[in-house]
């Protein structure tokens, strides 16, 4: 694959990325952060028709796991066309919120002219733009205010060097599109907050868009309150605690880790939260997600008392994070997220009561299963 892409010892590291090399300087086969783009463009793409079948297969897995709605966090032209054709043919089994990928500039320009699609009667809605401000903590790509504890002299990559197009995202927001911006490091989060603050100063109406920072993984203590002040929703992933806990503190040290994966601190500062799986980055099983949110333990019940357990959620908070708080983030709190007369008949049937089990024996949540999923009153699983 590297030969096809023309990647060799002489290939320079791209902006915001790195080729991991062996002792002789030859690429080892590992591409970090934006270096993946050197290879990605040479991977043959499936057709739109094939993509439609992939999407349907994936949405069926979601339905079998109890989900009645998903957010596609970054649709390029091929994905967007596939979603629109599936909707036109009446084949979407569950609701989809498709965010336009800021990395597809041409598609963004078209949607700026069209304006956001906020039709709540549709199975497909397109009213958001997805952008990436920094990279991942595991690969030491997340942008930090101070050096990585386990890599002195290194602070990650972010902003324009990581492909964040401020001007385009600013224009999308001015056109009425909700922004969801990926930010992981404490510098990445602070600079994203600074960017959003500047947009809201220019376009005050954008404050009503319920904009999101996704992950908000490491936040400086002085920045938590800024989320609430600007009405920024923190879109966070409970499974990341279970999966990152063995190495995250190595990256940021014992002080900064207290502002990481900090759901309780977010709540105490009045920040709105939503929970999700970061699929395919994490296991999307809802019982795993609820268990991680309530216990801050992994699937092996480790550590016994939870990892930084003071940041754990109550069962009610965890369930709200996956339901009505998520509905608020897509302007649907009057339609879904709770079971009440007049709301959509989008329902998940479990073989346990997560309120009871999550309170009395939270470890048993991992044994839960989905009995049925209902979308628009139709049993789809």
N, C-alpha and C positions, 0 to 999 in steps of 0.2 A: 504493500500500500504506500509506503514511503517512496519507493521508486516511482510509482505512478504519479505521485504528487510532486516529485522532484525535490524531496527533502533529503539532504545529505549533510556531511560534516561542515560544508561551507555555508549552509543555511543559517542566516542570522536570526536571533530571537526577535519575534515581532513585538510591537508595542503592546504592553499588558500581558505578555505571555513568555513562556520559557520552554525550550527543548531540553529535557534532561539528557545529559550526555554521559558516555562511559569514560574511562580513564584516558582513552585515546582521542577524545573529543568528538566521537561519532554519536549521532542520536541513538538513545537507548530504546526508543519506542514509546516513551512516556512524554505526553504533551500537557503542559500545565496552563490553565486559564485560557487566554485568547490564542495561544499557540494552536489550539484545536482547529482554528479556522484555516490553517495551512493545509490541513488534511480534509476538512469537511467538504470543501467545494468540489473535491474529486470523487466523493462518494456518489454513485448513481442514485438519483432520486426516484422514488416510486411515482407512478402517474397519479393524477387526481382520483381516478377510479379506484386504484389500489389503496390510496390514502383513505378514501371513504370506507372501504372494507376494514382497514386497520382501526379507524375511529369507531366503527360500529362494534368491532370485537372488544375494544377497550371500554366502551360505554356499557356493554353487556357485563363485563367484569365488575364495573362500578355498581351496576344495578344488583348484581348478585351479592355485593358487599353492602347493600343497603342504601347506597347514595341515590338521591333523587335529583341532584344538581351538581355540576362540576364547573370549575373555572379553568379554561385553557389559558395558561399564563404565557402568551406570546405566540399568536398565530401569524405565520407568514402567508404569502399569497396562496400557496398551494393548500395549506390547511384551511384558510378562510373560504376558499372556493369549495372545498370538500364539505365544510360545515353548511354552507349556504345551499348546496345542492341536496344534502341530506334533509335539511329543513323543508326545502321546496317539495321534496318527494314524501314528506311526512314520515321519515324513517328514524328520527332521533328518539331514542327510548326515554331519555331523561333530559332535563333542561341543561343548556350550555350557555355560559357567559364566556364569549371568545374575546380575549384581549388582543388588540393589534400589536404586533411586535415592532418596537421602535427601530429595530435593526433593519426592517424592511421599509426604507424611506419612501419608495414609490407607493406602496400600499397606504402608508400614513397620509401621504399627500392626497390620495383619492378620498380617504375617509374624512379629511379636513373639509373637503368640498361637500361631501355627503352629510356630514354631521352624525352624531351618535344615534344608534338604534336603541331606543329605550322601551320598545313595545312589550309590555308585560304579558300580553296574550301569546307571544311567540315562544317557541321552544328554544330559539337561538336569539341571544341579544349581544350586541357589539357596541359597547359604550366606554371601553377602557383602553389605555395604552400601557404596554409593559416595557420597562426599560431596566437596564442593569447598571448600577453605579460602581460596584466593586465586585471582587471575586470571592472565593470560598475561604473559610478559616482553615480547613483541613490542609489545603494546598498552600497555605500562607499567602493567599492572594487577597484576602480581606484587608481593607485599608485601616491601619491602626494609627492612633495619635502618637504613640511611642513604639519603640522597636518591639518586635516579637521576642518574647522571653527566651524561646529556644532558637532564635536566629538573630543575634545582635546585628544592628546595621540595616535590617530589613523591615519595611513597614507595609508591604503589600502594594496593590495597584488599584487605581480608581479613576473616575472621571473620564475625560476625553481619551486618556491613554488606554482605558478599558472599553472604549467605544460608546460612552454615554454622550448622546447628542442633546445638549441642553436646549439649543434653539428649537429643535424639532419637538421635544417634549413640551416645551413652553407653549408652542403654537397649538399642539394638540389640546392642552389644558384650556387655552384661551378659546378654543372651538367647542368646549363643553365636554371633553373626554376626561373621565376619571383617570388619574395616574396611579399605577402600581410600580414602585421603584424598588428593586432588589438592593438592599444595603445590609452588610453583615458586620464590618468592623466599627469601632467607636468613631474613627475619623470618617468612615464611609457614611455612617448614620448622621453624624453632625453636619457633614457637607451636603447630604441629601436634604436635611431639614433646612439648611441655609438656602438651598436652591428653591425648595417649596415656598419658603418665606418670601423670597424675591418674586416668585410667580404670583403669589397671593397679593403682594403689594401692587403689582401691575394689573392684575385681573382679579379684583375682589370677589367676583361671582364664582371663581374657581374654588373658593373655600367651602362651597356647598356640595362639592363633588364627592365627598367622603373618600378622599385620596388615601392611599395606603403606602406604607413602607413594609415590604415583605421580608421576613426573617428578623430584622431589628435585633440581631443576635448578640452583639456586644455594644452596650450603650454607656456613655459616660454619665456619672450621677447627675451632672448639671443639665443633661439633655432630656431626661424622661419627661419632665413637665412640658417641654416644648411640643411633644406629640399632642397632648391634651389642648394646649393653648391654640394650636392651629387646626384642631379637629382631625388630626392624622390617625388613621387606624393602623395598629400594629398587627400584621398578619403573620402569626407565629406557628411553629410546628412542634408539638409535644414530643413526637418520636425523636427529634434531634437530641433531646436530653439523653435518652436511652442509648443513642448511637454515638454521641460525641464525648460522653463523659470520661472515657478512658484517656483522651488526649487533649481535650480543649484547654484544661488548665495549664498544660505544658506550653501551649501557644501564648497564653496571655498572663499567666502568673496568678498568685493567690488573691491579689487585690482587684484586678480588672475582672476576674471571673465572677465577682459578686454582682456585676452589672450585666452578666451574660445569661441568656435564656430566662430572663427575670420577669416572669409573668406576674407575680405578686407585686413587685415594685411598679410595674406598669399599672396595675389596677389601683394601687394606693395613690398613684399620681393622676388618676382619673382618665387614663388612656383607654380607648375602646380597643378590645382584642377580637380577633377571629382566629380559629384554629383550623389547621388543615395538615395534609401529609407531605406536601412537597413532592408528590408522585411525579416521576418514578424514583426520586431521590430517597424515599423512605417507604416502608411497608404502609399501605393505606388502610389496613384493617382497622375499623372504627374502635373495636374493643382494645386493641393495642394503643391507639391514640388516647382513648379515655384513660386507660391504665397509666400511661406515661404522664398525662396531665395531673392525675390525682396522686400518684405515688412517687413520681420522678425516679422510677426504677425501670430496669430493662426486663426482657422476657424471662430472665432467670431470677427475677425478684432481687436483683442487686443494684446498688448496695441495700442492705436490709432495711435501713430507715430512710432511704431516698437520698439522691444527690442534691445537696443544698435544699433540703426539704422545706425550708421556710418560703420557698418560691412556689410551692405546690398549689394547685387549685382545689376547691371543693368539688364534689360530684356535680352540683348544680352549675357551677361556673364552667366546668369542663364540657358539660352537655350543651350549655348555652353557646360556648365557643364554637361548637360544630353545627349549631342550628340557628337560633334566632339572631345571634350576633352576626353570623355570616349573612343571613337574610338582610340585615340592616346595611351591610357593606355593599349590597347590590340593589338597595332601594326597594326591597321586597318585604319589609317587616310587616306590612299590612296584608300580605298575601300568603306567607309561608313562615316556617320556623317554629311555630307552636301549633298544637292541635286545638282548634276552636271552630265553632260553627261559622261558616262564611269564608274560611280560609281554603286554600287549594287542597285537594285530596292527594297530596304528595306525602306518603307515609312510609315509615320503616317499621317492620315488625321484628322484634328480637325475642330470644328465648329466655331473657332475664331482664330484670328491672335495674337499669344502671344506677338509678338513684339509691336503691336499697343496697345492691351489691357493692357499689362504689363507696358506700358509707360503712357497711358492716364487714365486708370481706373483699377489698378492692383487688387482691390478687386473683380472685375468681373471675374477674372481668375477662381475663385472657381466655377463658373457656367458653365465652359467649359465641353465639352464631346467629345469623340472619335467617329468619323463617320466610320472610316475604318483603317485597318492595312494590309500592303502588305509586304510579305516576299519572296524574290527571284522572284519578279514579279507576285506572286500569291496572290490574295486577301484571307487572312485567317480569316478576320473578317469584 
